[in-house]
């Protein structure tokens, strides 16, 4: 009986450690000078790449419903309002955004900028770097509570 109790405690600790590791806060990136707030609400700005993911809380790893995820990227002619969009996470914290594959203009590899925010959490600006030639990408984001 004592052995079973000890084993359950060890398993609980290991589970807690694993959960904490899965919910490490997503690192932010420096403020992008091409960011313009309030991108239009739309789930697609073109075709070629679908980005999906889940927004979670670092404190308990639970999904965050109602978070806004703004996207912007460079196209063949640089940054454009046509390549900006905002989606809102569903009740499971999931988002989906469809766009053309981003273009690099001599700097870092092609990437998509993201601004993720929800009132009870610290907002972050981050970047997703899809693999060359991919048509689907998954990018989960973990936010820190504001308090």
Order of alpha helices (4+ residues) and beta strands (2+ residues): alpha-beta-beta-beta-beta-beta-beta-beta-beta
